[in-house]
């Protein structure tokens, strides 16, 4: 499969976020020292590696959401 395409049947709520999520995936993999296959086929990767990438992406997305909520809440409730 060509790079940048996904085999996943999951539908993004915001399709424009696909490029940002791919960038995040590559950043997390690089930080963990995991090489993502150039052809986009993850079948030969260890489950431990793909799980580590997914878990760290989730952790990072939760941190981003918490920061946005904290910033939004501070503006809403401050006088």
CNS distance restraints for C-alpha pairs under 8 A (distance, minus, plus):
assign (resid   1 and name CA) (resid   5 and name CA) 6.84 0.50 0.50
assign (resid   1 and name CA) (resid  39 and name CA) 6.23 0.50 0.50
assign (resid   1 and name CA) (resid  40 and name CA) 6.09 0.50 0.50
assign (resid   1 and name CA) (resid  41 and name CA) 6.86 0.50 0.50
assign (resid   2 and name CA) (resid  39 and name CA) 6.13 0.50 0.50
assign (resid   2 and name CA) (resid  40 and name CA) 6.52 0.50 0.50
assign (resid   3 and name CA) (resid  38 and name CA) 6.79 0.50 0.50
assign (resid   3 and name CA) (resid  39 and name CA) 5.84 0.50 0.50
assign (resid   3 and name CA) (resid  40 and name CA) 5.37 0.50 0.50
assign (resid   4 and name CA) (resid  22 and name CA) 7.37 0.50 0.50
assign (resid   4 and name CA) (resid  40 and name CA) 7.39 0.50 0.50
assign (resid   5 and name CA) (resid  40 and name CA) 7.60 0.50 0.50
assign (resid   6 and name CA) (resid  40 and name CA) 7.93 0.50 0.50
assign (resid  11 and name CA) (resid  15 and name CA) 7.86 0.50 0.50
assign (resid  12 and name CA) (resid  17 and name CA) 7.67 0.50 0.50
assign (resid  12 and name CA) (resid  18 and name CA) 7.53 0.50 0.50
assign (resid  14 and name CA) (resid  18 and name CA) 7.85 0.50 0.50
assign (resid  17 and name CA) (resid  21 and name CA) 6.16 0.50 0.50
assign (resid  18 and name CA) (resid  22 and name CA) 6.19 0.50 0.50
assign (resid  19 and name CA) (resid  23 and name CA) 6.21 0.50 0.50
assign (resid  20 and name CA) (resid  24 and name CA) 6.17 0.50 0.50
assign (resid  21 and name CA) (resid  25 and name CA) 6.15 0.50 0.50
assign (resid  22 and name CA) (resid  26 and name CA) 6.39 0.50 0.50
assign (resid  23 and name CA) (resid  27 and name CA) 6.20 0.50 0.50
assign (resid  24 and name CA) (resid  28 and name CA) 6.09 0.50 0.50
assign (resid  24 and name CA) (resid  57 and name CA) 6.98 0.50 0.50
assign (resid  25 and name CA) (resid  29 and name CA) 6.12 0.50 0.50
assign (resid  25 and name CA) (resid  53 and name CA) 6.87 0.50 0.50
assign (resid  25 and name CA) (resid  54 and name CA) 7.86 0.50 0.50
assign (resid  25 and name CA) (resid  57 and name CA) 6.67 0.50 0.50
assign (resid  26 and name CA) (resid  30 and name CA) 6.08 0.50 0.50
assign (resid  26 and name CA) (resid  36 and name CA) 7.40 0.50 0.50
assign (resid  27 and name CA) (resid  31 and name CA) 6.22 0.50 0.50
assign (resid  28 and name CA) (resid  32 and name CA) 6.23 0.50 0.50
assign (resid  28 and name CA) (resid  53 and name CA) 6.19 0.50 0.50
assign (resid  28 and name CA) (resid  56 and name CA) 6.77 0.50 0.50
assign (resid  28 and name CA) (resid  57 and name CA) 6.78 0.50 0.50
assign (resid  29 and name CA) (resid  33 and name CA) 6.04 0.50 0.50
assign (resid  29 and name CA) (resid  34 and name CA) 4.96 0.50 0.50
assign (resid  29 and name CA) (resid  35 and name CA) 6.69 0.50 0.50
assign (resid  29 and name CA) (resid  36 and name CA) 7.06 0.50 0.50
assign (resid  29 and name CA) (resid  53 and name CA) 5.88 0.50 0.50
assign (resid  30 and name CA) (resid  34 and name CA) 5.88 0.50 0.50
assign (resid  30 and name CA) (resid  35 and name CA) 7.05 0.50 0.50
assign (resid  32 and name CA) (resid  53 and name CA) 7.78 0.50 0.50
assign (resid  34 and name CA) (resid  49 and name CA) 7.00 0.50 0.50
assign (resid  36 and name CA) (resid  40 and name CA) 7.45 0.50 0.50
assign (resid  36 and name CA) (resid  42 and name CA) 7.69 0.50 0.50
assign (resid  37 and name CA) (resid  41 and name CA) 6.28 0.50 0.50
assign (resid  37 and name CA) (resid  42 and name CA) 6.69 0.50 0.50
assign (resid  42 and name CA) (resid  50 and name CA) 7.98 0.50 0.50
assign (resid  45 and name CA) (resid  49 and name CA) 6.79 0.50 0.50
assign (resid  45 and name CA) (resid  50 and name CA) 6.94 0.50 0.50
assign (resid  46 and name CA) (resid  50 and name CA) 6.57 0.50 0.50
assign (resid  47 and name CA) (resid  51 and name CA) 5.85 0.50 0.50
assign (resid  48 and name CA) (resid  52 and name CA) 6.04 0.50 0.50
assign (resid  49 and name CA) (resid  53 and name CA) 6.31 0.50 0.50
assign (resid  50 and name CA) (resid  54 and name CA) 6.20 0.50 0.50
assign (resid  51 and name CA) (resid  55 and name CA) 5.91 0.50 0.50
assign (resid  52 and name CA) (resid  56 and name CA) 6.08 0.50 0.50
assign (resid  53 and name CA) (resid  57 and name CA) 6.14 0.50 0.50
assign (resid  54 and name CA) (resid  58 and name CA) 6.19 0.50 0.50
assign (resid  55 and name CA) (resid  59 and name CA) 6.19 0.50 0.50
assign (resid  56 and name CA) (resid  60 and name CA) 6.09 0.50 0.50
assign (resid  57 and name CA) (resid  61 and name CA) 6.12 0.50 0.50
assign (resid  58 and name CA) (resid  62 and name CA) 6.16 0.50 0.50
assign (resid  59 and name CA) (resid  63 and name CA) 6.31 0.50 0.50
assign (resid  60 and name CA) (resid  64 and name CA) 6.25 0.50 0.50
assign (resid  61 and name CA) (resid  65 and name CA) 6.17 0.50 0.50
assign (resid  62 and name CA) (resid  66 and name CA) 6.07 0.50 0.50
assign (resid  63 and name CA) (resid  67 and name CA) 6.18 0.50 0.50
assign (resid  64 and name CA) (resid  68 and name CA) 6.24 0.50 0.50
assign (resid  65 and name CA) (resid  69 and name CA) 6.08 0.50 0.50
assign (resid  66 and name CA) (resid  70 and name CA) 5.98 0.50 0.50
assign (resid  67 and name CA) (resid  71 and name CA) 6.07 0.50 0.50
assign (resid  68 and name CA) (resid  72 and name CA) 6.02 0.50 0.50
assign (resid  69 and name CA) (resid  73 and name CA) 5.82 0.50 0.50
assign (resid  70 and name CA) (resid  74 and name CA) 6.02 0.50 0.50
assign (resid  71 and name CA) (resid  75 and name CA) 6.51 0.50 0.50
assign (resid  72 and name CA) (resid  76 and name CA) 6.28 0.50 0.50
assign (resid  73 and name CA) (resid  77 and name CA) 6.11 0.50 0.50
assign (resid  74 and name CA) (resid  78 and name CA) 5.83 0.50 0.50
